[in-house]
């Protein structure tokens, strides 16, 4: 009897279950194209899964980057999350509407399609034209259609980026605001998103910051402590309280409190005097979104584009104060009245505040005085003490300012009388001499620059020396040209004559009845206070040039003025 061989069971290959990631991206560059909306992309991909997809699957997640450019992969949060899930084997199949939704960058497309996805055995499917399924047709990646489509997408992104940049630059030149969020203290006009209007709640905080800094003598760190103690929300927290989705690169480190950096930026921001300043940062290219700071002369600065929160005079005082050394002790909020103003007339270094104690009838009392920092800190043999008590400095400075105001008051009376004369001489010999000297200097530099070329061609200097010297002289030409322009402006102003409403006169006269000193007054009137030996001081006032021009104006018209005075007598 023949033996019957039993059939062994053949084990069938297990059906693969794909772990699918659906990737959706919507860029700001896409505008209002409804076909590219998140909802439509989701609907199209779901329909593909229901009707066309080959194989069994589980949907792992939707990875959606809304408002993100496709030219970089590292800025797309959910794209990066999807890649991490691929690396941990949570995902082995990606589906997107079109190739452009996943990549706008030709280099990134090649990197992922030809290296990363094959490395992790990931199936990539693009539904649109060109249709791609690397599992069904793996050879499609090696053809020309996919690279050509990627290159076209890349060039499209470049063209769109350039168009958008040109549009934005035009708006910036016109003083239109194009930022995502208005600066702290302002809000976008509901009727015109490119125009700023004052947000009174935040604007009052900005005014307080300037007032505390200039008039109350508070340091930046003191202002920070004061704001945090009052529980006033920082700008980033304030925006979030107002419902804005405001994010910064430092959000993870941000504790929600005010910082010295924030106060510093507010105190130098020209937006608060009604000047639109934009273009202070820009991305390197449409592919590289890292930001750089261009030179200041490339910024877009347009004056009087919106209502100011801070008066220009107060803003300028704040800028003047920031150039001075105004450090405070860690436990102090306010800087001293004279901080940053006092200097030694010999070594030109700042003065250091010191203290000593003296027994009085009422007990031990502390006194403060200033001494040359070179003598006190560096080396006693390099300078002398130039010591003076704060009380003596305060009294001497007050008297000197009162005397200067009285002098300006007298000058105002004389100028008023001169302007009543039939003929008033307004030309400034000093300005004309300076102007002539600068023109001669410019002619000499220009002549030297012209000769440099011949020196190079004749072999007297090398090309490297020629280029180096040419750059140096061109820079000097720009500097002298600017000085000449400033002198022309000043001469034109002087030609109009000097009236009693001149800003220099009015600046001093508004303090006509002062009996005490404060930081705001010092910032406005005083440049430097020099402390000499023997309790003597010299004050260098602001507006020295204007003062000199007025003395010259009075001197030029003195003869005729004195004749009129004698006739009256």
Secondary structure, DSSP 4 states (H G I P E B T S, - for coil): -PPPPPPPPPPPPPPPEEEEEEEEEE-GGGTT-GGGSHHHHHHHHHHHHHHT--SEEEEEEEEEEET--SS-STT-HHHHHHHHHHHTTS--EEEES-HHHH-S-HHHHHHIIIIIHHHTT-EEEE-SSSPEETTT-GGGGGSHHHHHHHHHHHHHHHHHHHHHHHHHHHHHHTT----SSPPTTEEEETTEEEEEEE-HHHHHHHHHHHHHHHTS-B-HHHHHHHHHHHTPPPHHHHHHHTT-----TTTTT--SS--HHHHHHHHH-GGGGT-EEE-S-EES-SS---EE---GGGSEEESSSS--SS-HHHHHHHHHHHTS-----TT--BPPTTTTTEEETTT-PBEEEEEEEEEETTEEEEEEEEEEHIIIII-TTSS----EEHHHHHHHHHHHHHHHHHHHHHHHHHHHHHTTSS------HHHHHHHHHHHHHHHHHHHHHHHHHHHHHTTSS-HHHHHHHHHHHHHHHHHHHHHHHHHHHHHHHHHT---TT-HHHHHHHTTTT--S--HHHHHHHEEEEEE-STT-EEEEES-HHHHHHHHHHHHHTHHHHHHHHHHH-
